[in-house]
Amino acid sequence: MWQDFAIMTINIIFSLSLVPQVIEGFKKKKGLIEFWTSIPTTLGLFVMSYTFLTLNLIFSAILTFLTWILWFMLLVQKIIFKTH
């Protein structure tokens, strides 16, 4: 199904663009993303991943889940490092 591959490709780009942000947060020991950005994004990506799974868009579900993990790491950085 072409939609699965299109969504998967977009999520690969999203994930790759988040990796430097996650690494930078650990290097600087700062939570660089605001709560009110990371919380709804994290929740939304989790719901989207589950939704893709129920639609049998397996690749999209997996890559959206990967993007969710990266956003969740940004949220955890914000909590752990408590940067204002």
N, C-alpha and C positions, 0 to 999 in steps of 0.2 A: 504494500500500500504506500503510495508516494507521500501521503500526508505524514506518515510515521517517520520517513526519512527526512522530510523537510523540517519537522519539529525537532528531530534528533540533531540535525545539523545546526540549527539555531541554538540549541542547548549546549552543544559542544563549544560554540563561540562564546556563549555566556559564561560557561565554566572556565574556559581558558582565560577570559578577561578578569575573572575573580581571583585566580591563583596568585597573581602578584600582590593583590590587596591583602589576602590572607597571610602571605609570607611577610609582607611589610608590617602587619599588625604584630606578628610574633617577634620580628626583629626589634621593633621599637617598643614592644610591650605596651601597646596602646590599643584601645578599642576605637578604631577610627570611624566606624559607622554608627549613626545614631540609633537608639532603641526603636524610635518610631519609623525608621526606615527598615530595620532588620526584622522586627517582629512580624509585621504584616506580610513581608516578602517571604519569610521563612514559612509561615503558616500557609500562605497561598501556594507556594511551590510544593509543599507536602500534599495538599489537596489536589493540585494539578497532577502530580505523579500518580496518586491513587486513581484519579479519574481516567488518565491515559491507560492505566493498567486494566480498568474495567472495560475500556473500549478496545482492548486487545492491541493497543499500540505499545508493544513491549519495549522497543528501542527508545521511544519517547519517554516512557515511564522510567526507564533506567537512567537516562541522561538527565531528566528533570530531577530525579532523586539525587544524582551527583551534584547538580546545581544547588539543591536544597542543603546537602551536607556542607558545601562551601559557605552558603549564607548562614547556616547554623553555627559554623566555626566563627564567623564574624560576630554573631550575637554572643557567643561564649567569650570571645575576646573582650567585648564591651563589658560583660559582667565581671570577668576575672580582673581585668586591668583597670576598671572603673575610671576611665578617662572621660572628662566632661567635654 
